[in-house]
Amino acid sequence: MKALFAWLKGYWSILRRPSVHYSLGFLTLAGFVAGIIFWGGFNTALEATNTEAFCISCHEMRDNVYVELKDTIHYTNRSGVRATCPDCHVPHKWTDKIARKMQASKEVWGKIFGTINTREKFLDHRRELAEHEWARLKANDSLECRNCHNFEFMDFTRQSQRARQMHSTALASGEATCIDCHKGIAHHLPDMTGVKGWD
């Protein structure tokens, strides 16, 4: 321990000394270039992990929820506009995206320890996973939904009577958010016993 302390003290004295071989301008320029390289690498990695190909590279996602997505209107529809995993599960705004990526680190932990690495385990945890996602979307006022669906541009005349009534009252007043009514829009629902509004 004493040797480690002596080594750290010696290293700290080197860091405090002025540079003997390089000018302050060179060191500033080198720091600037290193910062650009770090920032570029960070953003490249962030965008690489924000693709559908990355999401379904794990068999847990590919063999479970991605298969379910293929049967929904978010995957195939008359307009040809398709939502990918990050469109619904990662906010577009940079600060919100970073916060979501930090939350997703728990999913990496689950991958490492095989929490849902079989279909049976996935089905056993489906309700818990769904509730976490519903709570997240409820807390951020369905931010990911609103990346594509904007209340201000909804044509109520082309909606069903029930949708028109809910959108013009509960959604407009802020009493409800998208996920309150649209659970299971892209994935199969778990056992909904006890879930408010589904009894």
Z-matrix of the N, CA and C atoms (Angstrom, degrees):
N
C 1 1.456
C 2 1.525 1 110.27
N 3 1.337 2 115.85 1 -40.00
C 4 1.460 3 120.96 2 -179.93
C 5 1.527 4 110.52 3 -65.02
N 6 1.352 5 114.95 4 -39.06
C 7 1.470 6 119.70 5 179.34
C 8 1.528 7 110.48 6 -65.21
N 9 1.337 8 116.76 7 -39.61
C 10 1.473 9 120.73 8 178.63
C 11 1.520 10 110.64 9 -63.83
N 12 1.331 11 116.33 10 -42.23
C 13 1.458 12 120.71 11 179.03
C 14 1.528 13 110.60 12 -63.00
N 15 1.341 14 116.72 13 -42.16
C 16 1.475 15 121.21 14 178.57
C 17 1.524 16 110.51 15 -63.66
N 18 1.340 17 116.68 16 -41.00
C 19 1.472 18 120.79 17 178.67
C 20 1.525 19 110.83 18 -63.80
N 21 1.341 20 117.47 19 -44.51
C 22 1.467 21 121.47 20 178.61
C 23 1.524 22 111.23 21 -63.39
N 24 1.322 23 117.21 22 -39.19
C 25 1.465 24 121.47 23 179.13
C 26 1.528 25 110.20 24 -64.86
N 27 1.340 26 116.97 25 -42.61
C 28 1.465 27 120.91 26 177.34
C 29 1.521 28 111.94 27 -64.64
N 30 1.318 29 116.42 28 -41.71
C 31 1.472 30 121.11 29 179.48
C 32 1.524 31 110.46 30 -64.85
N 33 1.343 32 116.25 31 -40.60
C 34 1.465 33 120.68 32 179.36
C 35 1.529 34 111.05 33 -63.62
N 36 1.331 35 117.29 34 -37.88
C 37 1.467 36 119.83 35 179.27
C 38 1.521 37 110.89 36 -66.68
N 39 1.336 38 117.64 37 -33.52
C 40 1.471 39 121.01 38 175.61
C 41 1.524 40 110.04 39 -64.96
N 42 1.318 41 116.40 40 -42.80
C 43 1.469 42 120.58 41 -178.83
C 44 1.531 43 111.45 42 -66.01
N 45 1.310 44 117.85 43 -31.49
C 46 1.464 45 121.44 44 -178.06
C 47 1.525 46 112.77 45 -79.55
N 48 1.320 47 118.06 46 -22.31
C 49 1.463 48 121.91 47 -177.99
C 50 1.528 49 111.33 48 -71.11
N 51 1.310 50 119.04 49 145.85
C 52 1.470 51 120.54 50 174.11
C 53 1.523 52 109.81 51 -66.38
N 54 1.312 53 115.30 52 153.26
C 55 1.451 54 120.34 53 -179.37
C 56 1.520 55 110.68 54 -67.50
N 57 1.318 56 115.79 55 134.88
C 58 1.463 57 121.52 56 179.94
C 59 1.524 58 110.39 57 -90.61
N 60 1.322 59 116.64 58 -36.10
C 61 1.464 60 121.14 59 -171.50
C 62 1.523 61 114.09 60 -101.54
N 63 1.318 62 118.83 61 -23.64
C 64 1.466 63 120.32 62 -174.58
C 65 1.519 64 110.80 63 -121.28
N 66 1.328 65 115.64 64 144.75
C 67 1.465 66 119.71 65 179.41
C 68 1.519 67 110.26 66 -76.84
N 69 1.323 68 115.57 67 161.19
C 70 1.458 69 121.16 68 177.67
C 71 1.531 70 110.37 69 -61.34
N 72 1.314 71 116.80 70 -37.67
C 73 1.477 72 120.88 71 177.98
C 74 1.512 73 111.91 72 -61.94
N 75 1.352 74 116.43 73 -43.37
C 76 1.457 75 120.25 74 178.75
C 77 1.524 76 110.80 75 -63.57
N 78 1.324 77 116.14 76 -44.15
C 79 1.465 78 119.62 77 -179.93
C 80 1.528 79 111.02 78 -63.66
N 81 1.334 80 117.09 79 -38.76
C 82 1.469 81 120.99 80 177.71
C 83 1.522 82 110.40 81 -64.49
N 84 1.336 83 115.77 82 -45.80
C 85 1.461 84 120.42 83 179.13
C 86 1.534 85 110.82 84 -63.26
N 87 1.333 86 116.30 85 -42.56
C 88 1.466 87 120.07 86 179.07
C 89 1.531 88 110.57 87 -62.69
N 90 1.340 89 116.55 88 -40.99
C 91 1.467 90 119.97 89 177.33
C 92 1.515 91 111.81 90 -63.65
N 93 1.347 92 116.82 91 -39.56
C 94 1.462 93 121.97 92 178.68
C 95 1.528 94 110.79 93 -63.21
N 96 1.334 95 116.69 94 -47.07
C 97 1.472 96 121.52 95 179.53
C 98 1.529 97 110.17 96 -63.53
N 99 1.337 98 116.26 97 -43.30
C 100 1.468 99 119.56 98 178.82
C 101 1.532 100 110.54 99 -62.25
N 102 1.338 101 117.10 100 -37.83
C 103 1.466 102 120.92 101 177.39
C 104 1.514 103 111.93 102 -63.59
N 105 1.339 104 117.26 103 -41.89
C 106 1.471 105 121.03 104 178.35
C 107 1.528 106 110.34 105 -63.67
N 108 1.327 107 116.36 106 -43.34
C 109 1.467 108 120.55 107 179.46
C 110 1.530 109 110.23 108 -63.50
N 111 1.330 110 116.97 109 -44.32
C 112 1.466 111 120.28 110 178.20
C 113 1.524 112 110.80 111 -61.32
N 114 1.343 113 116.82 112 -47.84
C 115 1.459 114 120.96 113 -178.14
C 116 1.528 115 111.16 114 -62.45
N 117 1.333 116 115.98 115 -43.08
C 118 1.468 117 119.53 116 178.00
C 119 1.516 118 111.85 117 -63.25
N 120 1.340 119 116.41 118 -42.67
C 121 1.464 120 120.25 119 178.35
C 122 1.519 121 111.76 120 -64.87
N 123 1.342 122 115.67 121 -40.90
C 124 1.464 123 120.48 122 179.30
C 125 1.530 124 110.64 123 -62.29
N 126 1.337 125 116.86 124 -47.60
C 127 1.471 126 119.95 125 -179.46
C 128 1.515 127 112.03 126 -67.10
N 129 1.330 128 117.22 127 -36.07
C 130 1.468 129 120.41 128 177.17
C 131 1.528 130 109.89 129 -62.92
N 132 1.330 131 116.08 130 -45.43
C 133 1.468 132 119.83 131 178.57
C 134 1.526 133 111.04 132 -64.69
N 135 1.331 134 116.57 133 -39.44
C 136 1.469 135 120.80 134 179.59
C 137 1.521 136 110.45 135 -62.05
N 138 1.316 137 117.10 136 -45.64
C 139 1.469 138 120.54 137 -179.84
C 140 1.529 139 111.84 138 -69.78
N 141 1.329 140 116.93 139 -34.80
C 142 1.474 141 119.79 140 178.58
C 143 1.523 142 110.99 141 -64.71
N 144 1.334 143 116.99 142 -34.19
C 145 1.460 144 120.14 143 178.34
C 146 1.524 145 111.92 144 -84.91
N 147 1.303 146 116.70 145 2.97
C 148 1.459 147 121.73 146 -178.75
C 149 1.530 148 110.78 147 -112.59
N 150 1.324 149 116.27 148 35.39
C 151 1.461 150 121.40 149 178.41
C 152 1.519 151 109.72 150 -121.18
N 153 1.311 152 114.99 151 155.85
C 154 1.466 153 119.18 152 177.55
C 155 1.525 154 110.91 153 -63.79
N 156 1.331 155 117.04 154 -36.41
C 157 1.468 156 120.41 155 179.22
C 158 1.525 157 110.61 156 -59.18
N 159 1.325 158 117.12 157 -40.33
C 160 1.469 159 120.34 158 178.21
C 161 1.524 160 109.82 159 -66.61
N 162 1.335 161 116.94 160 -44.45
C 163 1.469 162 120.68 161 -177.76
C 164 1.521 163 111.93 162 -59.12
N 165 1.326 164 116.64 163 -44.22
C 166 1.470 165 118.90 164 -175.87
C 167 1.522 166 112.62 165 -90.44
N 168 1.337 167 117.04 166 7.92
C 169 1.465 168 118.84 167 174.07
C 170 1.529 169 110.09 168 -69.60
N 171 1.336 170 117.29 169 -21.65
C 172 1.469 171 121.45 170 173.51
C 173 1.520 172 107.80 171 -86.47
N 174 1.335 173 116.65 172 128.76
C 175 1.469 174 118.56 173 -177.95
C 176 1.520 175 111.54 174 -63.44
N 177 1.361 176 117.74 175 -25.58
C 178 1.467 177 120.15 176 178.78
C 179 1.532 178 110.38 177 -58.66
N 180 1.308 179 117.01 178 -40.35
C 181 1.468 180 121.16 179 179.77
C 182 1.530 181 110.75 180 -80.72
N 183 1.334 182 116.22 181 -47.33
C 184 1.460 183 121.07 182 -176.70
C 185 1.531 184 112.14 183 -59.11
N 186 1.327 185 116.90 184 -42.64
C 187 1.460 186 120.75 185 -173.58
C 188 1.523 187 114.13 186 -89.31
N 189 1.320 188 117.32 187 -6.38
C 190 1.460 189 119.74 188 -178.35
C 191 1.529 190 111.29 189 -117.86
N 192 1.305 191 116.60 190 -83.61
C 193 1.466 192 119.44 191 -172.53
C 194 1.524 193 113.75 192 -73.66
N 195 1.330 194 118.37 193 -30.45
C 196 1.472 195 119.85 194 179.57
C 197 1.525 196 110.94 195 -67.53
N 198 1.313 197 116.85 196 -38.40
C 199 1.473 198 121.14 197 176.88
C 200 1.528 199 109.84 198 -60.76
N 201 1.342 200 116.27 199 -40.61
C 202 1.464 201 120.85 200 179.23
C 203 1.525 202 111.77 201 -67.24
N 204 1.324 203 116.71 202 -38.28
C 205 1.469 204 121.22 203 179.91
C 206 1.525 205 111.19 204 -59.62
N 207 1.329 206 117.49 205 -34.96
C 208 1.468 207 121.73 206 -176.25
C 209 1.528 208 112.83 207 -61.58
N 210 1.330 209 117.64 208 -19.34
C 211 1.469 210 121.14 209 -179.02
C 212 1.523 211 112.75 210 -95.89
N 213 1.326 212 118.55 211 9.32
C 214 1.461 213 120.69 212 -174.80
C 215 1.516 214 112.18 213 -111.54
N 216 1.324 215 114.99 214 167.73
C 217 1.459 216 121.91 215 178.88
C 218 1.528 217 112.28 216 -69.47
N 219 1.322 218 116.88 217 -18.86
C 220 1.462 219 119.64 218 176.77
C 221 1.529 220 111.82 219 -73.64
N 222 1.334 221 117.20 220 -17.18
C 223 1.465 222 121.45 221 179.95
C 224 1.524 223 111.65 222 -97.47
N 225 1.328 224 116.32 223 -48.69
C 226 1.466 225 121.58 224 -179.68
C 227 1.521 226 108.86 225 -131.79
N 228 1.332 227 116.52 226 128.37
C 229 1.466 228 120.34 227 -179.67
C 230 1.518 229 110.36 228 -154.96
N 231 1.315 230 116.61 229 173.60
C 232 1.464 231 121.46 230 -174.92
C 233 1.527 232 113.22 231 -65.17
N 234 1.348 233 118.06 232 -26.33
C 235 1.461 234 120.42 233 -177.07
C 236 1.528 235 113.07 234 -87.95
N 237 1.332 236 117.52 235 -16.00
C 238 1.454 237 120.51 236 -179.60
C 239 1.518 238 114.33 237 79.35
N 240 1.326 239 117.19 238 6.55
C 241 1.459 240 121.15 239 176.82
C 242 1.521 241 107.28 240 -88.28
N 243 1.338 242 116.48 241 124.50
C 244 1.463 243 119.59 242 -175.36
C 245 1.521 244 110.65 243 -121.38
N 246 1.315 245 114.76 244 134.17
C 247 1.468 246 120.79 245 175.68
C 248 1.521 247 108.05 246 -88.97
N 249 1.325 248 116.15 247 133.84
C 250 1.465 249 120.96 248 176.19
C 251 1.528 250 108.28 249 -101.61
N 252 1.308 251 116.72 250 172.09
C 253 1.478 252 121.24 251 -178.25
C 254 1.532 253 112.36 252 -50.29
N 255 1.346 254 119.01 253 -51.36
C 256 1.467 255 119.14 254 -178.20
C 257 1.535 256 113.46 255 -64.55
N 258 1.314 257 117.98 256 -26.45
C 259 1.471 258 119.63 257 179.12
C 260 1.523 259 111.05 258 -60.92
N 261 1.325 260 116.63 259 -35.47
C 262 1.460 261 120.86 260 -177.19
C 263 1.525 262 113.97 261 -99.31
N 264 1.314 263 117.51 262 -19.11
C 265 1.459 264 119.57 263 -174.20
C 266 1.524 265 114.86 264 -116.50
N 267 1.336 266 117.74 265 -3.71
C 268 1.468 267 121.25 266 179.25
C 269 1.524 268 108.57 267 -133.90
N 270 1.337 269 117.57 268 123.06
C 271 1.470 270 119.66 269 177.51
C 272 1.529 271 111.15 270 -62.45
N 273 1.318 272 117.10 271 154.70
C 274 1.466 273 121.19 272 -179.43
C 275 1.523 274 112.28 273 -82.98
N 276 1.336 275 117.62 274 -33.80
C 277 1.462 276 121.23 275 -178.50
C 278 1.530 277 109.27 276 -64.97
N 279 1.339 278 117.06 277 135.92
C 280 1.458 279 121.98 278 -170.55
C 281 1.530 280 113.30 279 -57.10
N 282 1.318 281 117.74 280 -47.98
C 283 1.470 282 120.02 281 -177.27
C 284 1.528 283 111.11 282 -64.72
N 285 1.329 284 117.08 283 -41.60
C 286 1.469 285 120.83 284 177.62
C 287 1.525 286 110.59 285 -66.61
N 288 1.333 287 116.43 286 -35.88
C 289 1.467 288 121.33 287 179.13
C 290 1.532 289 110.33 288 -63.70
N 291 1.332 290 116.76 289 -43.98
C 292 1.466 291 120.64 290 179.64
C 293 1.529 292 110.08 291 -63.06
N 294 1.329 293 116.26 292 -42.99
C 295 1.473 294 119.81 293 178.81
C 296 1.525 295 110.42 294 -61.17
N 297 1.318 296 117.64 295 -41.72
C 298 1.468 297 121.80 296 179.72
C 299 1.523 298 110.98 297 -66.49
N 300 1.327 299 116.27 298 -38.85
C 301 1.467 300 119.70 299 178.87
C 302 1.535 301 110.47 300 -64.01
N 303 1.324 302 116.77 301 -36.86
C 304 1.463 303 119.51 302 177.22
C 305 1.527 304 110.34 303 -66.66
N 306 1.335 305 117.10 304 -39.11
C 307 1.468 306 120.13 305 176.42
C 308 1.529 307 110.32 306 -63.24
N 309 1.325 308 115.99 307 -36.50
C 310 1.463 309 120.99 308 -176.88
C 311 1.521 310 112.32 309 -68.71
N 312 1.321 311 117.65 310 -13.48
C 313 1.468 312 119.16 311 178.17
C 314 1.526 313 110.71 312 -61.08
N 315 1.324 314 117.25 313 -26.07
C 316 1.465 315 120.78 314 176.32
C 317 1.535 316 110.03 315 -66.27
N 318 1.326 317 116.40 316 -32.28
C 319 1.458 318 120.45 317 178.04
C 320 1.528 319 110.68 318 -67.40
N 321 1.335 320 116.72 319 -34.73
C 322 1.465 321 120.83 320 176.16
C 323 1.531 322 109.38 321 -63.87
N 324 1.321 323 116.08 322 -42.21
C 325 1.468 324 121.58 323 176.45
C 326 1.533 325 109.84 324 -56.75
N 327 1.336 326 116.31 325 -45.07
C 328 1.462 327 120.65 326 178.43
C 329 1.515 328 112.31 327 -63.40
N 330 1.322 329 116.89 328 -36.57
C 331 1.469 330 121.36 329 178.03
C 332 1.523 331 110.36 330 -64.86
N 333 1.337 332 116.07 331 -45.77
C 334 1.467 333 120.83 332 -178.27
C 335 1.531 334 111.14 333 -61.02
N 336 1.337 335 117.13 334 -40.90
C 337 1.458 336 120.82 335 -175.52
C 338 1.535 337 113.66 336 -96.13
N 339 1.343 338 117.83 337 6.20
C 340 1.457 339 120.92 338 172.81
C 341 1.518 340 115.10 339 68.00
N 342 1.337 341 116.75 340 35.38
C 343 1.465 342 120.81 341 -178.06
C 344 1.528 343 112.21 342 -59.53
N 345 1.339 344 116.73 343 -39.99
C 346 1.475 345 120.32 344 -179.23
C 347 1.534 346 110.97 345 -130.64
N 348 1.312 347 117.26 346 38.71
C 349 1.462 348 120.06 347 -173.67
C 350 1.526 349 115.02 348 -79.13
N 351 1.332 350 117.73 349 -2.85
C 352 1.468 351 120.47 350 173.24
C 353 1.528 352 108.04 351 -126.33
N 354 1.303 353 116.21 352 160.66
C 355 1.471 354 121.11 353 179.64
C 356 1.538 355 110.15 354 -59.59
N 357 1.308 356 117.25 355 -40.57
C 358 1.462 357 121.43 356 -179.13
C 359 1.531 358 111.06 357 -63.31
N 360 1.337 359 116.32 358 -45.47
C 361 1.468 360 120.13 359 178.28
C 362 1.525 361 110.77 360 -63.43
N 363 1.339 362 115.55 361 -39.91
C 364 1.460 363 119.14 362 179.10
C 365 1.525 364 110.68 363 -61.60
N 366 1.321 365 116.53 364 -46.41
C 367 1.463 366 120.27 365 -179.73
C 368 1.531 367 111.41 366 -64.89
N 369 1.332 368 117.13 367 -35.03
C 370 1.467 369 120.51 368 176.66
C 371 1.527 370 111.96 369 -64.09
N 372 1.333 371 117.57 370 -31.74
C 373 1.462 372 122.75 371 -178.26
C 374 1.532 373 113.57 372 -99.97
N 375 1.336 374 117.60 373 -0.45
C 376 1.474 375 120.93 374 -173.43
C 377 1.522 376 112.36 375 -55.77
N 378 1.298 377 118.39 376 -46.89
C 379 1.469 378 121.26 377 -177.74
C 380 1.528 379 110.31 378 -62.51
N 381 1.327 380 117.08 379 -45.75
C 382 1.467 381 121.59 380 179.66
C 383 1.536 382 110.55 381 -61.51
N 384 1.319 383 117.22 382 -45.75
C 385 1.473 384 121.48 383 179.56
C 386 1.526 385 110.60 384 -62.43
N 387 1.332 386 116.00 385 -44.13
C 388 1.466 387 120.50 386 179.65
C 389 1.524 388 111.14 387 -63.04
N 390 1.324 389 116.76 388 -43.54
C 391 1.467 390 119.90 389 -179.54
C 392 1.528 391 112.04 390 -63.15
N 393 1.334 392 116.35 391 -37.43
C 394 1.472 393 119.41 392 176.46
C 395 1.532 394 110.25 393 -62.37
N 396 1.323 395 115.98 394 -43.77
C 397 1.469 396 119.85 395 -178.42
C 398 1.528 397 110.87 396 -69.58
N 399 1.325 398 117.85 397 -40.31
C 400 1.465 399 120.63 398 177.47
C 401 1.524 400 110.41 399 -62.21
N 402 1.329 401 116.85 400 -42.95
C 403 1.471 402 120.54 401 -179.93
C 404 1.527 403 110.68 402 -64.65
N 405 1.327 404 117.04 403 -39.68
C 406 1.463 405 120.82 404 179.22
C 407 1.524 406 110.59 405 -63.87
N 408 1.324 407 116.55 406 -45.54
C 409 1.473 408 120.62 407 179.37
C 410 1.528 409 111.48 408 -67.25
N 411 1.316 410 117.18 409 -37.57
C 412 1.465 411 121.00 410 177.37
C 413 1.528 412 109.51 411 -63.10
N 414 1.337 413 116.96 412 -43.37
C 415 1.467 414 121.61 413 -177.43
C 416 1.531 415 112.36 414 -65.93
N 417 1.335 416 117.30 415 -33.17
C 418 1.471 417 118.34 416 -179.04
C 419 1.533 418 112.29 417 -101.83
N 420 1.336 419 116.50 418 20.15
C 421 1.465 420 122.79 419 177.66
C 422 1.530 421 111.63 420 56.59
N 423 1.330 422 115.51 421 42.09
C 424 1.469 423 122.96 422 178.33
C 425 1.530 424 111.76 423 52.31
N 426 1.310 425 115.80 424 46.72
C 427 1.462 426 122.43 425 -176.31
C 428 1.522 427 112.61 426 -54.33
N 429 1.331 428 117.26 427 -43.94
C 430 1.455 429 119.92 428 -178.78
C 431 1.528 430 111.75 429 -64.84
N 432 1.326 431 117.48 430 -37.29
C 433 1.471 432 120.46 431 176.61
C 434 1.531 433 109.88 432 -61.28
N 435 1.323 434 114.98 433 -41.56
C 436 1.459 435 121.10 434 -176.18
C 437 1.524 436 113.09 435 -73.10
N 438 1.326 437 117.39 436 -9.56
C 439 1.463 438 119.48 437 173.21
C 440 1.531 439 109.91 438 -61.68
N 441 1.329 440 116.37 439 -32.47
C 442 1.466 441 120.94 440 -179.46
C 443 1.529 442 113.12 441 -113.06
N 444 1.326 443 116.90 442 -36.64
C 445 1.459 444 121.75 443 -175.53
C 446 1.526 445 109.90 444 -100.57
N 447 1.309 446 116.70 445 111.21
C 448 1.456 447 121.40 446 -177.34
C 449 1.525 448 109.32 447 -109.02
N 450 1.329 449 115.74 448 121.00
C 451 1.466 450 122.17 449 -178.01
C 452 1.532 451 111.62 450 -55.30
N 453 1.320 452 117.40 451 -38.56
C 454 1.470 453 121.52 452 -176.58
C 455 1.522 454 112.84 453 -62.97
N 456 1.330 455 117.38 454 -24.52
C 457 1.460 456 120.47 455 -176.59
C 458 1.528 457 113.38 456 -106.48
N 459 1.324 458 116.87 457 10.95
C 460 1.466 459 119.75 458 178.22
C 461 1.525 460 109.83 459 -72.15
N 462 1.319 461 116.17 460 134.26
C 463 1.460 462 122.49 461 175.79
C 464 1.528 463 107.24 462 -97.43
N 465 1.336 464 115.75 463 95.88
C 466 1.462 465 120.65 464 -175.75
C 467 1.526 466 112.18 465 -62.11
N 468 1.328 467 117.73 466 -25.48
C 469 1.468 468 120.63 467 -178.86
C 470 1.527 469 111.13 468 -67.95
N 471 1.319 470 118.59 469 -20.07
C 472 1.463 471 121.71 470 -179.23
C 473 1.530 472 112.12 471 -99.81
N 474 1.338 473 116.08 472 6.22
C 475 1.456 474 120.41 473 179.11
C 476 1.525 475 110.32 474 -101.65
N 477 1.326 476 115.48 475 159.36
C 478 1.464 477 119.35 476 176.33
C 479 1.523 478 108.22 477 -66.32
N 480 1.310 479 116.29 478 163.28
C 481 1.462 480 120.43 479 -178.48
C 482 1.529 481 110.86 480 -60.12
N 483 1.319 482 116.75 481 -43.06
C 484 1.466 483 120.20 482 -179.73
C 485 1.529 484 111.03 483 -63.80
N 486 1.342 485 117.43 484 -45.71
C 487 1.475 486 121.02 485 179.33
C 488 1.522 487 110.53 486 -63.30
N 489 1.315 488 116.68 487 -43.31
C 490 1.471 489 121.52 488 179.29
C 491 1.523 490 110.43 489 -58.81
N 492 1.335 491 116.65 490 -44.55
C 493 1.456 492 121.36 491 -179.35
C 494 1.531 493 111.29 492 -64.73
N 495 1.324 494 116.81 493 -45.55
C 496 1.475 495 120.44 494 -178.70
C 497 1.527 496 111.46 495 -68.04
N 498 1.325 497 116.75 496 -43.79
C 499 1.470 498 119.79 497 -178.10
C 500 1.528 499 111.61 498 -67.25
N 501 1.310 500 117.26 499 -39.51
C 502 1.473 501 119.86 500 -175.76
C 503 1.532 502 112.59 501 -78.91
N 504 1.328 503 117.41 502 -15.55
C 505 1.470 504 118.94 503 179.79
C 506 1.530 505 111.16 504 -111.85
N 507 1.328 506 117.34 505 -73.20
C 508 1.472 507 121.57 506 -173.63
C 509 1.525 508 112.76 507 -63.64
N 510 1.319 509 117.31 508 -43.00
C 511 1.463 510 120.12 509 -179.02
C 512 1.523 511 110.83 510 -73.21
N 513 1.322 512 116.51 511 -41.73
C 514 1.471 513 120.72 512 -178.98
C 515 1.524 514 111.98 513 -64.86
N 516 1.329 515 116.97 514 -36.21
C 517 1.460 516 120.49 515 -177.53
C 518 1.525 517 112.96 516 -83.12
N 519 1.329 518 116.92 517 -11.89
C 520 1.459 519 120.54 518 -176.91
C 521 1.518 520 112.59 519 84.84
N 522 1.328 521 115.91 520 5.00
C 523 1.468 522 121.18 521 179.14
C 524 1.532 523 110.57 522 -66.45
N 525 1.315 524 116.52 523 -31.65
C 526 1.464 525 121.94 524 -179.62
C 527 1.522 526 108.75 525 -135.22
N 528 1.306 527 115.02 526 163.75
C 529 1.456 528 120.99 527 175.66
C 530 1.526 529 107.99 528 -128.63
N 531 1.298 530 117.32 529 170.10
C 532 1.468 531 122.08 530 -172.77
C 533 1.534 532 113.37 531 -49.21
N 534 1.333 533 116.79 532 -46.73
C 535 1.462 534 121.06 533 -173.71
C 536 1.528 535 112.94 534 -67.33
N 537 1.319 536 117.68 535 -18.49
C 538 1.464 537 119.50 536 178.22
C 539 1.525 538 111.48 537 -61.97
N 540 1.317 539 117.22 538 -36.00
C 541 1.468 540 121.33 539 -177.76
C 542 1.529 541 113.52 540 -108.21
N 543 1.314 542 117.44 541 -22.62
C 544 1.465 543 120.40 542 -171.74
C 545 1.522 544 113.95 543 -106.46
N 546 1.323 545 117.13 544 35.40
C 547 1.462 546 120.31 545 172.62
C 548 1.528 547 107.77 546 -65.29
N 549 1.305 548 116.53 547 140.33
C 550 1.466 549 119.46 548 178.32
C 551 1.511 550 113.49 549 79.16
N 552 1.319 551 118.23 550 15.57
C 553 1.466 552 121.32 551 -178.54
C 554 1.527 553 111.45 552 -69.32
N 555 1.334 554 117.01 553 -26.83
C 556 1.465 555 119.36 554 -177.66
C 557 1.528 556 113.07 555 -126.29
N 558 1.323 557 117.36 556 -10.64
C 559 1.469 558 120.71 557 -177.96
C 560 1.518 559 108.99 558 -140.14
N 561 1.322 560 116.75 559 157.59
C 562 1.458 561 120.85 560 178.17
C 563 1.525 562 109.66 561 -63.22
N 564 1.299 563 114.97 562 146.00
C 565 1.467 564 120.12 563 179.01
C 566 1.518 565 111.10 564 -82.76
N 567 1.320 566 116.53 565 147.69
C 568 1.468 567 119.23 566 172.20
C 569 1.524 568 108.90 567 -77.32
N 570 1.306 569 117.43 568 -173.46
C 571 1.469 570 121.38 569 172.07
C 572 1.527 571 106.82 570 -61.69
N 573 1.322 572 117.06 571 118.51
C 574 1.477 573 121.92 572 -172.84
C 575 1.523 574 112.29 573 -94.66
N 576 1.321 575 118.64 574 13.90
C 577 1.461 576 121.79 575 178.32
C 578 1.517 577 110.04 576 -57.17
N 579 1.335 578 115.48 577 123.94
C 580 1.459 579 120.66 578 177.59
C 581 1.516 580 115.58 579 87.82
N 582 1.340 581 118.14 580 -5.57
C 583 1.460 582 120.23 581 178.83
C 584 1.526 583 108.63 582 -79.37
N 585 1.324 584 116.45 583 127.58
C 586 1.465 585 122.54 584 -177.40
C 587 1.536 586 110.63 585 -54.51
N 588 1.327 587 115.50 586 129.33
C 589 1.460 588 120.54 587 178.30
C 590 1.521 589 115.05 588 86.56
N 591 1.334 590 118.22 589 -1.25
C 592 1.464 591 120.82 590 -177.25
C 593 1.527 592 112.33 591 -120.47
N 594 1.315 593 117.89 592 10.13
C 595 1.465 594 120.49 593 -179.25
C 596 1.514 595 111.45 594 -80.39
